[in-house]
Amino acid sequence: MKAAYNTAARKRPVNLTLNEDLVAQARGLTHNLSGVVESLLAEYVEQERQQHSARAAALRSTIATWNDFSARHGSFADEYSTL
């Protein structure tokens, strides 16, 4: 699967505040903690993008349904408005 980000982009140090014990345990499981964190962050970003896309698609569908209803039946306000 192709990454959704530029994997050749320059790496830069960042400051994170993490639980000391958790970091120690993770370091005991991998020699490349930065790589693991980068991989998990990439998965998180992709998941959030997919959820955002799904919400946007659902919203577009809802708007289309509402517009179709309004075109067929008119607006509720048109019938009862005093303006």
C-alpha positions as CSV (number, residue, x, y, z in Angstrom):
1,M,0.0,0.0,0.0
2,K,1.3,3.4,-0.9
3,A,1.8,5.9,1.9
4,A,-0.5,8.9,1.9
5,Y,2.4,11.1,2.9
6,N,5.8,11.9,1.6
7,T,8.0,9.2,3.1
8,A,11.1,10.9,1.7
9,A,10.4,14.1,3.6
10,R,13.1,15.4,5.9
11,K,12.9,14.1,9.5
12,R,12.9,16.6,12.3
13,P,13.1,16.2,16.1
14,V,9.9,16.9,18.0
15,N,9.2,17.2,21.7
16,L,6.6,14.8,23.2
17,T,5.6,14.3,26.7
18,L,5.1,10.6,27.3
19,N,4.7,8.3,30.3
20,E,8.2,7.4,31.3
21,D,7.3,3.8,32.2
22,L,5.5,3.3,28.9
23,V,8.5,4.6,26.9
24,A,10.8,2.3,28.8
25,Q,8.6,-0.7,28.1
26,A,8.4,0.3,24.4
27,R,12.1,0.7,24.1
28,G,12.4,-2.9,25.5
29,L,10.3,-4.1,22.6
30,T,11.9,-2.2,19.7
31,H,15.2,-0.6,18.8
32,N,13.4,1.9,16.6
33,L,10.9,3.7,18.8
34,S,10.8,6.7,16.4
35,G,9.8,4.4,13.5
36,V,7.1,2.7,15.5
37,V,5.6,6.1,16.6
38,E,5.8,7.4,13.0
39,S,4.0,4.3,11.7
40,L,1.3,4.6,14.4
41,L,0.9,8.3,13.6
42,A,0.6,7.6,9.9
43,E,-2.2,5.0,10.7
44,Y,-3.9,7.5,12.9
45,V,-3.8,10.3,10.3
46,E,-5.2,7.9,7.6
47,Q,-8.0,6.7,9.9
48,E,-8.9,10.3,10.7
49,R,-8.9,11.3,7.0
50,Q,-11.2,8.3,6.2
51,Q,-13.6,9.3,9.0
52,H,-13.6,12.9,7.8
53,S,-14.3,11.7,4.3
54,A,-17.1,9.4,5.4
55,R,-18.7,12.3,7.4
56,A,-18.4,14.6,4.4
57,A,-20.0,12.0,2.2
58,A,-22.8,11.4,4.7
59,L,-23.4,15.1,4.9
60,R,-23.5,15.5,1.1
61,S,-26.0,12.6,0.9
62,T,-28.2,14.2,3.6
63,I,-28.1,17.6,1.8
64,A,-29.0,15.9,-1.5
65,T,-31.9,14.0,0.1
66,W,-33.2,17.2,1.8
67,N,-32.9,19.2,-1.5
68,D,-34.8,16.5,-3.3
69,F,-37.5,16.5,-0.7
70,S,-37.7,20.3,-0.8
71,A,-37.9,20.3,-4.7
72,R,-40.7,17.7,-4.6
73,H,-42.8,19.0,-1.7
74,G,-41.7,22.6,-1.1
75,S,-40.6,24.1,2.1
76,F,-42.6,23.6,5.3
77,A,-42.1,27.3,5.9
78,D,-43.6,28.3,2.6
79,E,-47.0,26.9,3.7
80,Y,-47.1,28.3,7.1
81,S,-45.0,31.5,6.9
82,T,-46.8,34.8,7.6
83,L,-44.2,36.8,5.6
